Amino acid sequence: MAIIKRSICGLIVLVFAVTVQAQQVTINTVGKDPFVGKTTEVIYKGKEGTWTFQGFNNTVIKTTYKPNDYSKTEQVTDAVIAKPPAVGTKVTNAVSQTVEWDNLTSVVVQRDKLYYKTGKEVKVKSAVYFSQGDMRGFRFQLFDNEQFFGGGERALPMNRRGYRLNLYNSPAYGYGLGAENLNFSVPVFISSAGYALFFDNASKGYVDIGSTEKNTFEAGFTSGELTYYVVFGKSIDEMISNYTAITGRQPLPPRWVFGNFVSRFGYRSEEQVKQVVNKMKQDHFPMDALAFDLFWFGDEVKGTMGNLDWVNTRKWPNPKLMLTDLKTKDNLKSLLVTEPYILQNTKTYAEATPFLATGADGSAMMVPDLYFGTGGLLDIFRRQSQDWIWKHYKKQVGNGVSGWWLNLAEPEKHPAGMMHNLKDYGVTRPMGADEVHNVYGHYYSKMFFEKYSSDVSDQRLVLLNRSGFAGSQRYGVLPWTGNVARSWSGLKAQPLVLLGMSLSGLPYIHSDAGGFATAEKMDAELYTRWLQFAAFTPVFRPHGTALEDYDKSIKSIPSEPCFLDEPHKSIVRNYINLRYQLLPYNYSLSYDQAVLGKPLMRPLYYYNFADSAALRADDEYLWGDNILVAPVTTQGATARMLYLPAGKWYSLANNSVVDGGKMISQPADLKQIPVFAREGAFIPLWITKDTIKSTEAFDSKNVTVRYYPSANATTYVWYDDDGISTRTLEKADYELVTFRGVTAGNKVTIDITTNNPNQYGKKFKRKFNLEIPVGLAVGQQVLVNGKPVDKESTGKQLDPFQQLSNDFVTVEFAGKPVKVELTTAK
């Protein structure tokens, strides 16, 4: 046994415990001193192939295996953007060795079996390479009680152990609970043992998590570089942070993304759009965006895909004026649907032909079984193809389009014999469809992101997309969960699908609220329950089919809430208003994602695997850290059982306080779903006497901040910027306001400070209405910075959702610390 150690300033930067058998250990170095700098790359050459290990830091280890008999080693995913440190020391040809990074994480190599450790604790018991038929990949030994989460879109229990899952992005029309393989098959899996596995391979494959062999995790792929990352962390929060540190985090969306989207399949004329918008306004529904489905480029569902322009000048007489009027008169931003298929006989087909994916003979390959007609698939991996399609998109951006709705980009139909050209990305051979299928939508999103960055640099990209890969989040995608059934089974599936995607690094996942497919009639109860749930999801976009005037066989079930009957209309309006009330809280969640990588929706065990009851509560979640949501997904429910983690929780419905750490039953009649605020929580709200029409009216200089008293000291950081500017974080043109609170008996103390007083917030004074849901004590003074406040600075305001009167104290804040002391009524 040879032990080599080197200490610099007390830090062991290189430790190898090497068992020398038949082979000689060779150390290749860069620089004069072989032991200066951290070890970042270790190469182990076995008889059948070569293992390479790279340490990004003490939390991420990249592992690549190159079999001697394997040549399809291209890496085409574009998933990982972080780079490991420059190679300081390489170790090669060790028969058995321990490789340690930062004296914390390590890989133990025992011939061709690997063990991953943090400190002295084994996290991954063993990993080996396998080859079977046309599949190559890795097998890992599992701990007995180990659970796995993530893997993209799966309408399955959150714990994926016991399932064999395809890694192949697949649309599923009219799916419900139990659908195993959907549009986003992201190959990242989080273990309850304190590590995550990310397989950086885009080819068609699978994972088998204890389905075939109880204690074996197997991942197999048909092509591509055989690489996986081990990401360590004590909680999901740490693992997600470390994972997104290498794959990227979501850029800030514009603030209006948290408003109400008006959407259906589909608006067929400008006149119809005006009728719907006017009806929404008459019924006092706030709204911020309107999505145009495929009738913008043709009058027919079939045969028009690829026209890429407003072809019917009678139904769309002046698109630019219409889009301008929607934006300026109604504060409605417009999104256009687009697809990657260019059908034969459309306006652009002849022009597009050189940019389509080909068959083996090099000519454009047609897809004959696409529902919408016969045509070709844009080869999005070619720069020329990207430039060609962007030319058409840029015209619509000039017309006033504010966002895009990328559909069918799995791709929905992708023949195995279709070939793609990736020479622009350094791949010298044509690649088959199955080798790049899972990153097609990812590269399409990348194209949008890069073109907006260069050509529309004054707008934050808004891109709905139902398919992609690991890392797609950094291109600003707002994924939706595909063509879910408008059924109770479809609704039951959504919390599972959204949470699974949230734990896969895709934080803005949402569903067609109300459901989309297969319904024969309106189910107002189902629709209401779905929208109540959707009010606490990243994007609120009711969407369904209303085409009976076009095709009598297609039932019209409007997706817009203005077409509901009472009492459902008023109930839904209350929840939409609540979503707008929560705008400052919701928008601040986007900062937590952009900087820290936190998903907006979080399972109850996000910070702690130790709570076994939380692990079983698949149909509840945290919206941010401070709000717990328990959707109602059962028809006819008047109550529901739910689990509250330890601590005290305040009901948003009536401000009552409930002790957690147990299952409870809560009222859940049609008017409400159970929603709770954590004790000690600060929740910034938009409370106004005016009718809210859109996010355009939001004034971040006048915000109500509700504090839920707790004997435990708590801290909340609120983020604010102008909601639209690009490069906001890069330019530090924002403000972070920190609220600290603690309750001792009936005395509440709240401190307000700012982290960057010389930036965005210095431009104006803020007015915070500090609201105490338990009420102020009668006759007691309220002190601000030690001085009593006048009566006009305290009062009551009526919460328009709860119809509860809550006490508040108004304080001015201009960057200097503020201390508020008050006495509660109880």
N, C-alpha and C positions, 0 to 999 in steps of 0.2 A: 504494500500500500504506500503510495507516495502522496504527500500532502503539500500543496504549494499555496502559500498565502502571501499576501502583500497588503500592508496597511498604509493608507495615506490619511493623515489627520484623524486617525482613529477609526476610519471606515474601511472595512474589508471590501475591496473592490473586485477581487477575483479569488474564488475558492473552487478548487477542483479536488475531489477525492477520486483518484484514478487507480483502478485495480489493473495492473499490467499482467496480461497473460501472454499470448503468443505474439501479439503485435506491439510495435513501438509507438508510444505517444509522441506526437509531433505538435509543436506549438508554432504556428505562423503568426508573425506580428507585423504591425504597422507602426513605424516610429522606432526611435533608438532604444527606449526602455520597454521591454516586452510586457511589463506589469503596470505601466501607467495608463490609466483609463479603464473603463468598465468593459467586461467581456460582453459583447453584443451578438456574437455569432459563433455557434459551435457546429461542427460538421462531423457526423458519425457515419463512417462507411462500413456497411455490412456486406454480406456476401451477395445479396440480391438487390441492393439499392442503397441510397444515401439519405440519411436524415439530416436536416438542417434546422437549427433552433436559433431564433433571434429574440432577444429580450427588448421590448419597447421601453419598459420601465419595470418597476417591481409589481405591476398588476396585470401585464399582458405578455404572453409568450406566443410567438408565431412558430408553428411547426410545419415543415414541408417534407414530404417523402417523394423521392424520384426513383421509381423502380428501374432497374437496368434494362428491362424489356419493354419500356413504355416511352412513346414519343409524343403523344398529344398533351404536351405540358404547357400550352399557352394559358396565360392568365388574362381573362377578358372582362372581369367583373367590374372594375373601377370602384369596388366597394370601400377599400381602405385607402385613406388619403394621408394618414400619419406615416412618418418615416422613422425607422429605428435610428438610434444615434450612429454616427460614423463608426465603422468597425475599428475597435481598439485592439482586440485580441481574438484570434481564432484558435480553436483546438480541433484537431482532426485525428481520425483513425484510432479512437479509443475503444477498447473492447467493452469496458464498463466504466461509467463515470457519473459524477454528480456535477451539474452545472448550476451555479447559483448567481442570481442577479440581486444586487443591492443587499445581500445577506438576508433576503426575505423569501423570495420565490425561487424555485429550482425545478429542474428536470433530472430525474434519475434514469439513466440508461443502463439496462441489464440485457446485453445483447440486443435484440430488436423489440424489447418490451419497455414501455416508458411509464414512469410514475411522475405526477406533478404534485408539488408540495408548496405550502406556504408555511414558513418556519419549519417545524418538525412534523406538521400535520399533513398527511397524505390527502390530497383533494381528489385526484383522479387515480384510481387504484392501478389501472394498467391500460395501455393503449397499444394496439398492434395494427399493422397493415394487413389487408386481405385482397385477394383477387379471385373473382368467381364469375365465369362467363364473360359478359361484356361490362361487368361492374368491377370497379376498384374503389377501395376506400379504407375505412378505419373501424375497428371495434374497441369498445371501452367496457371495462368491468364496472358494474354498478354496485353501490351500497344497498343494503336490504330495504331501507325506508326512504331512499332517495326519490324525489319528485322532480319533474321537468316542466318548464313553462316556456311559452313563446312558440316559435315556429311559423309565425305569420297568421294568416286567416284560417281558422278552423272552428267550426260550430260544434266544438267538443268541450268536455270538462277541461278546466284550466290545466290540470295535471295531465300531461301527454303520455305519461308512462303507461305501457300496455297497448300502444297503438303503433301501427306501421303507416307512415305518412308519405305520400308522394311529394317530391320536390319538383313540381311542374305547374306553373301558373295556369289555373283552369277555371273558366267561367262555368257557373252552375245556375241555370235558369230556374227560378221558383224554389230555391233551396230553403230548408228549415233546420231545426235542431238535428244534429247528428251528421251534417255534411262535413266530410273529413278534409277535402282538398278544394280550396277556393282560389281566388285570383292572385293572392300574394303568398307564395310559399317561401318565406324568409328563413334561411337555414341557421338561425341562432336560437339556442336552447339554454335556458337558465336553470341551474341545478340548485335544489335546496341545500346541497352540501357546501355551497359557497364558491361555485365557479360557473362560468358559462362557456359553451362550445359554439364557436362560429365557424362554419364550413364555407370557405371563400371559393366556391365553385358554382358556376352558373349552369352547368350542363344538367340534363335530365337525370334525376336520381331519386333517392328515397332515404328516409331514416326509419329504423325499427328500434323502438325504445322499449325493450322488454316484451315485445309481442311474440316473437319466435322463440327467443331464449330469455327467460325471466330476468336474468341479471346481466344482460348484454345490451349495450347501445351500439347499433350498427348504422353507419352512414356510407352509402354507395353512390358512385357517379359513373357516367358513361364516357366522360372526356374531361379535359382540362387539368390544370395544375392541382395536385393533391395537397391542399393546404388547409389547416385549421388553426384557429386561435383559441388559446385558453385564457379566459378573462376572470380574474379573481375578484372577490368582494365579500364583505361580511353580510351584505343585504342586497336585495334587488336594486335598491337605489345606488349602491356603490358599483355594482356590476354594470348597470345601464350607463352610469357616468363614465366608467372605464371603456365600455364598448363604444359609446358615441364619441369618445375622445379620439378613437382611431377611424371611425366611419363617418363622423360628421354629425352636426346637429341642425335642427330646422331653423332657417332664417326667420326673422320676425315677419308675420303676415301683416297686412294693413289691418287697422282696428275694425273696419267694417266686416271682416270675415266672421266676427263673432255676432253679427246680426242675423236677421231672418232672410233666407234665400227663397225666392218665389220660383218654382220649377215644376214642369210637367213634361210628359211625352204626349203631345208636344204642341206648342203654340204655332198656329198655321198661318197667321197673318198679323200685320201691325194692328189692325182693328181689334182682333181678339186679345192681343196683349194689352191694349188700352182698356178694354172692358174688364179684364181681370185686375189690372192695377187700380182702376177706379173702384171696383168692388172691395178690394182690400182696404183702400183708403176710407171708403164710406163706413166700413165696419171697424175702423180704428185699429187695424193691425199694423204695427211697425214693420218695416222691411228695408233691406239694404242692397239686395242683388236680385237679378232676374236672369235665368238660364234659358237660352234658346237651344232646343233640341234640333234634330236633323232637318226640319222643314225650312230652315234658313237657306239651305242650298238646293231645295227642290220640293215639288208638291207631292212626291211619292216616297213611301218608305223604302221601296226597292228601286234600284237602278240609278240613283242620283248621287250616291256617296262618291266624293271626289270632285264635285263641281267647284267647291271651295269659294263660292260667291253667292250673293243673293240673286237667284236666277229669275224669280217671278216679280217683275216690276209692278204688277198690278197689286199683289198682296204685300209687297215690300217696296213702296214707291220711292222712298228716300231713306235708306238704312242709316246713313250718317246723321241725318237730322233726327230720326227716331231715337238713336242711341244717345245723341246729345241732349234731346229733350228729357229722356228718362233720367239722365245723370243730373241735369241742371234743375229740372222742375220737380222731380220726384226723389232725388238723391238715390237713384237706383243704378248700380253698376251692372254692366251686362257681361255675361259669359256665353261663349259659343262652343257648341259641341264640335269635336273633330275626331276623325278616325284615321288609321294608317293605311286604309285600303283605297285604291283608286280603281273604280269600276270601268269596264269597257263602255264606250259610247258616252262617257261624261266629257265635259268641256276640257278637262285637263289631261285626259288619258294619253293622247298621242305625245304631248309634251312631257308627261311623267314617265313614259316607258323606259327611257335610259336609266332611270333612278330606282327601278323596281328590283326586288330580289329575283334571282334567276334559278333556273334548273341546272342540272349538271352540264347541259350543253351551252350554258352562258346566255341564253335568251330569257326574257322576262317570263316568269312562271305564273300561270293563272291559278287562282283558287276557285274551283267550280262549285264548292258546297257552302259558300258563305251565304247566310240567310238573306243578305241584302242584294245579292247578285254576284256575277262573275267578274273578277278583277285581279289586280296584282297588289302586292304588299310592298310599301315603300321600304327600301333598304336603308334604314335609319342610321346604320353604322358608317355610311359613307358621308364625308363632308359635303360632297356635291349634292347628295340627296337632301341633307339638312338645309343647305342654302336654297335649294329649289322650293321646298315646302315653306320655309320661312318667308320667302318672297310673298307668298299668298297670305300668310298669317299677318305679316307686317302691314299689309294693306288694311286689314280689318282693325288692327290696333290703331291705325290712322283714322279709321271711321269712328273710334271711340270705345272699342271693346276693352273691358277692364280685366278680363280673365278668360281662362280656357278650361274646357271640360273634355279631357282625353279619354275616349272610349275604345273598347275592343283591342287594347294594346297589350294583351297577354303574350302574343296575339291570339285572338279568339280562334282563328283557323290558321294553322302553321304546319303545312305538310312536311314530313320528315325529309323528303328529297329536296326541299328548298335550300338554296345556298346563299350565304351572305359574305360580303366583302369587308374585311376588317383591316385592310392594308393601312388605312389612316391611323390605326392604333397599333401598328407594328406586327400584325399577323400576316405571314406571307402566303398562306394557303386559304382557299375558300373554306368557310366553316358551315357545317350543316345546321339545320333548324334546331335540332335537339341540343346542340352545343351552346347556343346563344339565346334560346327561347326565353329563359327566365330573366335576362337582362335587356330584352327588347324595349319594354316599357320604361326601364331605367334610363336607357340611352335617349329615348324620346323626351323624357323629362329633362335630362341633361341638356339636350338641344334647346328646349324652351328657356332653361335657366341661363345658359350661356348667351343666347340671343337677346334676352331681356337685359342681361348685364351690360351688353355692348351697345344695343340699339334702342332700348327703352329704359335707360338707366335711371329715369326719374320715377319709376313705378316699382313697387314690390310685386313680384310675380304671384299670381293666384292661379293655381293649376290643380283642378280635380283630376284624379287619375286612379283607375281601379286596379292597376297592376304595376309591379316594379320589383326591386331587389333590395338587399341590404345596402344602406347608404343612400337610397332614394330620398330620404328625409332632407338631406342637405340641398336638394334641388327644389325644395319648397312645395312638395306635393301634398295635396289634401285628399287622401284616398277615401273612396267609399266602398262599401262591402258588396257591390255587385247587385245582381237581380234577385234580391231576396223575395220570398213569397210574402204577399200581404195576408198573413195568417198568424195565429197565436204561436205556432211553432217558429215562424220566421222571427217574431218579436223575441221569443225566449232565446233564440240563438245570438241576438245582437250583443248583449253584455259580454258574452264569452268571446265573440269575434273581436269586438273592440278592445277588450283587455288583452287578448292574445297579441294583437297587432301593437298595442301600446308597449308591451314587454318585448317587442321585436324591433324597437327603435323607430316605429312609424307613428308619431304622436297625434296626428290630426285625422285619424280614422273616424269615419262616421257612416251612417246608413241612410238609404232612401227612407226618411222618416215617414211612418205610416205604411211602409211596405210598397213593393212595386208590382210583383208578378202574380198571375194565376187567379186573382179574385174575380168573382162573378157579381158581387154587389158590395156597397159600402157597409162596413162594420164600424159604426161611429165609436163604439166603445174601444175597439182595438186601435183605431186611429188616435183617439184621445190618450190612451195609455202609452202609445208609441211616442207621441209628441211630448208628453210629460217627461219621459225618459230622455228624449233627444235634447230637451232644454239644458241638460247637464252633460253634453257631449261636445267635442271640439268644433263641429260644424253643424248648424241647424238648417237642414234642407229637406222639407217635405217634398216627396216626389212620387208620382204615380202616372197612370195612363188615363187619358181622356180623349179618345179618338172615335167616339161613336158616330160623329158627323162625317168622318172619313171612311169608316168601315163599320157597318152595323153589327158585325160579329164581335167587335172589340168593345167591351163594356166601358163606359166612361165613368170613372171613379175619380173625381177631381182631387188633386193633392193640396190645393190651397185651402186654408182653414176658413176662409170667408164663405165657403159654400156648405159649411156644416149647419145643421139645425141646432136649436137650443135644446138642452143646456150645454151641449158639447162645445159649441162655438165659444161661449163665455169662459168655459173651463180652459180651453186651449189658449185663448187670448190671455188669461191670467198667467199661464206658464211662459208664454212668449214675452209678456211684460216683465216677468221675473228674470228671464234671461237677459233682457236689456238692463234691468236693475243691477245685475251682476257684472255688467260690462267691465268696470274697472278691475274687479277681481279676476275675471276671465282673461282679460288682455295681459294682466301681470303674469299669468301662467305661461304666456308665450316667451317672456323673458327667462323664466326658470328653465324652459326647454332650450332656448338658444344659447344660454351660457352654461347651464349645469346638466343639460340632457334629460331633465325630468319629464316623463310623459304627463299629459294633462289628466288622464284617467289612471288611477293607481289601485291595484288590489289591496285589500285590507292588510295583507301581510307584506306590503311593500318594504317596510323598514325592519320587519322581524318575522323570521320563519318559525319562531318558537310557539306562536299562538295556533294551536291545532284547529280550534274552532274557526279562526279567520281563514285558514287554508281551505276549509270546507265551504266557505261562504262565497261561492262562485258568482252569485247573481246580485252582489252588492259591490260597491267600489267607492273610493275616495275621489272626489272632484277637487284637484289640488290636495293640499294637506288638511284643509280645515272643514270641508263639507263631505258628509257621508250620504250616499244616495242608494235607496233600495227600490228599484223599479218594480212596478206591478205588472206581471206578465201572465196572469191567470184570469180567464174570462169570469166575470161575475163576482170578482173578489170585493169584499168589504173590509177586510183586514189582511195583514200578512205578518208572518213571523220573520224576524231578522236578527242578526247578531250585531251587537255593539262591542267594539274592543274596550279594554279597560279605560277608566276615566269617566268623567261626566260629559253628557251630551245634551245639547239644547235643541228641542224640536223647532224647526222653522215655521211650523203651522201655528204654534201657540206659545212658544218660548218656555214650555215646561222643561224641567231638568230630569234626566234619566241617568241612573248609574249604569256603566257599561260592564264589560266582562261577562256577559250572559246573553242568552236569547230572550227576546221580548216580542210581544204581539202589539202591533200598532194599527190604529184605524187607517183604512185605505179605501174609503168609498170613492166613487168616480171622481170626486173633486180634488183628490190629493194622492200623492205618493209620499211615503215617509222620507223625509230629508232632515238631516241633523247637522248642527255645527258643533265642532269640538270645543270643550271648555278652554278658555284662554285664547280662542281664535279672534283675529281681527279680520273683518270682511268689509272691504270698501264697496260702496253701493252708489248707484246713480238714482237718487230720489229727487223727483221734480214734480211740481204741481201741474206742469204742462203735459199734454198728451204726447208721448214719445212717438215720433214718426220714423226716425232712423238714427243711426249712430252719429250722423253729421251734427246733431244738436248737442252731443255730449260735451260738457265743460269740465275738464279735469282740474280746474281751479276751484271748483266747488263740489266737494265729494263728502258723502256721508260714510263714516267708518264705524261699523258696529263692533263693539267689544263684548265678548261673552266671558263674564267674570270667572276667575280661577285663582285658587290659592297658590298655584304653581306659576312662577314667572315665565312669561312667554314672549317671543319676538316674532314680528312679521315684517317683511320687507316688501313694499309696494313699488312697482315699476311704472313709470309714465314717460311718454314722449309724444310727439305730435300725431302719431298713428299712421303716417303715410310716407315719410321721408326714407330714402334708401341710405344704407351705410350708417344708420343711426348709432349702432353700437360701436362701430369703428371710429366714428367722430366723437363719441362720448356725448352726444347731444340728447341726453335723457336725464332723468332724476330718479334716484332711489331714496324713498322715504322709509325710515325704520320706526316702527311702533313697538314699544315695550310696555307690557302691562303686568300688574300683579294685584291681587285682592287679599287684604288681610282683614278678616271679619267682614264688616260692611264698608271698609275703606278701599277705594280703588285708586291706584296711581298709574298714570299713563305718561310715558315719555315719548316725545316725537323728535327725531333728528334726521339729518340727511347725510348721505355718504359723499355726495359731490355737489356742495352748495354753489360752486362756481360754474356749473354747467346749465342744463336746460331749466331747472327750477329757479334760477336767479332772474329769469326774465319777468317773473310776476310773483305776486303774493297768492298764496292758496288759502282757502277757507275750508277747514275740516269741521264737519258736524259729527262730533263723537257721540254715538248713540249707545245707550245702556238699556238692553231689553228688560232688565229686572226693575227699572224705574229708579228715580232719585228719591232720597229721603226728604220728607217734607221739612222745611225750615232749616236745612243744613246748607252751609256755604259751599260754593264750588270755587276752588282756588286754581288760578292759572299763573304759573311762575310765582306762587306765593301770595298773589293778590286776588281778592274776591272779584268775581265777574258780575256784570250788571244783569238785570233780569232779561234783557233783550238777547243776551247770549245763551240763555238756557230756555228750554221750552219742550214742547211735544210735537211730534210729527206723526202723521198717519201713514203707515206702510200700506201702499195701494194693493199689495198682494195679500198680506195677512189680515188687513183691516184691524191691525193692532196699533195702539198708541204707545210710542216709545219715547222716553226722555232723551234729550240730547244737549250737548254743550258745544257752542261754536267757538273755535279758536282760529286765529290767523297764524299762518306759518310762512316765513320768508327765508328759510334756511337756518335760522338760529334755533337752538334747542328750546322746546316747550315742555313744561311739566304740568300735568293736570291732576288735581286731587279732588275727589268727590266721595260722597257717602251714598250708598245704594239703599233702596227701600227694604231689601231683604238679603 
